[in-house]
Amino acid sequence: MNAEIKTGIIFGGLIAAGVVFLAILFTGLDESVSIIQDSGIKKAPNLVGISDYLNTSPEKLSNDMENKVILYDIWTYSCVNCIRTLPYITAWNEKYAEQGLLIIGIHSPEFEFEKNAENVQVAMDKYGIDYPVVLDNDMKTWKAFENNYWPRKYIADHQGNLRYDHIGEGGYQETEKIIQQLLEERSKAMKIEDVSTMTSLVSIEEFEHTLFRTPELYFGYKFAQNRNQLGSEEGFQHEKIVKYQEPNNIELNKFYPIGNWNNHKDSMELTETKGSIKLSYNAKEVNIVTENYAELEIFLDGVPLTKEYQGTDMTDGSKIKVSNPGMYNIISNEISSSHIMEIKIEGKGFQIFTFTFG
């Protein structure tokens, strides 16, 4: 997923006769790209090709956008990187909405099931999102912003000029300071009195990534193209049902489906009642993105998953029932470590799209 930025570049820009680059800094894993501008040189594009409006309507949103500082959050609900940013965004909404900040979630889907408004609403309820979210199912607004990443945050001042651009996780204090700065500019320009100037910042513990963790693994033949992530000798066979055999060896950072699986461009689908998946990984957190009902049991190094490693969605020991299409956190531990994981599956029609790691 393009959302997980491996190399970061920070640009500081001052606008005078032109843009002067103050610094270019390369950093490590899951850092991000930020562009800060002291004055606007580009207007925020219109929201185009929107298929649905959640927590708002076209007319209300248009009115609400007038003279507001707007944070545009481009996200999709099964993206783990996007999910990790949501506590900050919802906190900013609660803290600054009455001072003139409007947050608009632009939901640009990666997978087909993310185009369903009911699925998006379930995720919004889960993560406490009560600001407006627009469904950009045809990616037209994504393209209008010339975007290539999940998540991405743009902030426009009250005149509609894009003043801030942030790719990926992180940069939360920097982002909030920009919000404060632009709200102060707005209050002065609009001669709004008695607007309190906030300098304190939202305090939320930031997720710390494992340095050398397993990369995201894709089960769809189109998404996994040129990635060499499927370890099974049978390989990908486009739109065919493949009987995958038990592997003789398991390589690190590769997955091994076992049983009869239909190969789709974005996922694999279990075509019999039972099947399994084996994986050798290094991380402290493992997530899966799935669709359709199934009962899963997780084994770590041949033993049913213990409480020490249970993810936040594991509410029944080593077992979990998945139904709503989306992301499930199945393994979580404070320390990164290497393991062989097996997922035993009961549920014909179960689809799996990705493994993600933290």
Secondary structure, DSSP 8 states (H G I E B T S, - for coil): -TTS-SSB-EEEEEESSSEEE-----B-TT--EEEEESS-SSB-----S--EEESS-HHHHHHHTTT-EEEEEEE-TT-HHHHHHHHHHHHHHHHHGGGTEEEEEEE--SSGGGG-HHHHHHHHHHHT--S-EEE-TT-HHHHHTT---SSEEEEE-TTSBEEEEEESS--HHHHHHHHHHHHHHHHHHTT--S----------------TT----EE-STTTTTTT--B--TT---TT-EEEE---S---BT-EEEEEEEEE-SS-EEE-SSEEEEEEEEEEEEEEEEEES-EEEEEEETTEE--GGGB-TT--BTTEEEE-SSEEEEEEEEEEEEEEEEEEEEE-TT-EEEEEEE-
